């Protein structure tokens, strides 16, 4: 009878230890981190990628403005505009290779009943993805190759 009570007591103790292990939450933080960290890193990479694209967009907008400013001045031609835009992009750390398109168009526009001559400089710049293009294949995605950024500026031609 004493052995029977002891085996029953051992069973109750084993059951109690098992319940404590099941209720123990040690290591739960590590599992949560393992589940959330890849998502957090992917979102952070997306935010950084957007920041780089926004910076490039601002540079391209300013380069178009610089080109239109040169085109609006007397004595400058299309080659001067192209050179100014390319120099501005290069000074900002962007390379304007063959895929980069710089367009200069002179036109007459009607403004408050007066016809004025304007110069429009347009830029199309293929901006490659820096971060997400390397991460996307790891999660089975694609489509983060290049984004074509476009900017245009119009200024009144002087003289």
C-alpha positions, 0 to 999 in steps of 0.5 A: 500500500505504501508503494502504491501511494508513492507511485501515485504521489510521483505521478502527481508530482510529474503532472505538476512539473509538466503543467509548470513547464507548459505554463512557463513562458521562458523563451517566448520573447525569442520566438516572437523576435524570430517571427517579427524581426524579418518583417521589421527588417523588410519594412525598414529596408523599404523605408530606406529605399523610398528615402533614396528614391526621394533623394534622387527625385529631388536631384532630378527635379533640381537638374531639370530646373538648372537646365531650364534656367540655362535654356531661358538665358540668351546665348545658350543652346541645347548642348549647353542645357544637356551639359549643365543637366549632366554636370548637375547629376554627376555632381550629385552622385547620379550617372546619366548614362544612355538610358537617361533622357534629357529633352529640351523643347521651346514653345510659344504659350499664351499667358494673360493674352500675351504670347511668351516663349518658354523652354521646357526641360524634361528628364527621365532617369532610370533609378535602380533599386539599391536595397530591395532588389537584393532582398526580394529574391530571398522571399520569392519576390521580384519587380524591384529592378528600376523605377523611371523618375521623371521631372520637368521644368518650364521657364520663360525665355529672356530676350 
